[in-house]
Amino acid sequence: MIKNVLKWIRTPNIGHLKNELAEVIVVILFVKFLGVVFVNIDNLKWEIPLPPVSILLLAFIFKFK
């Protein structure tokens, strides 16, 4: 068995992998939100803050889980 292949991708357990994936999803959602804000900077509406609120809720859920 080859042990040195993909050494950087090893995870201690599935929970650690799930947390890493959750962090990536939160970052992607935040970047997407910033893109929407920068495109609509002159015409901001009340719907714009909904994604960051959901991102914060997801982050708190994963942090305190």
HUBELCOR-V156840 format. One record per helix or strand of 3 or more residues. SS is the DSSP state (H for helix, E for strand). FROM is the first residue (numbers start at 1). TO is the last residue. If there is no record, write none. Layout:
BEGIN
ss: {SS:SS}
from: {FROM:FROM}
to: {TO:TO}
END
This chain:
BEGIN
ss: {H:H:H}
from: {7:14:48}
to: {9:39:63}
END
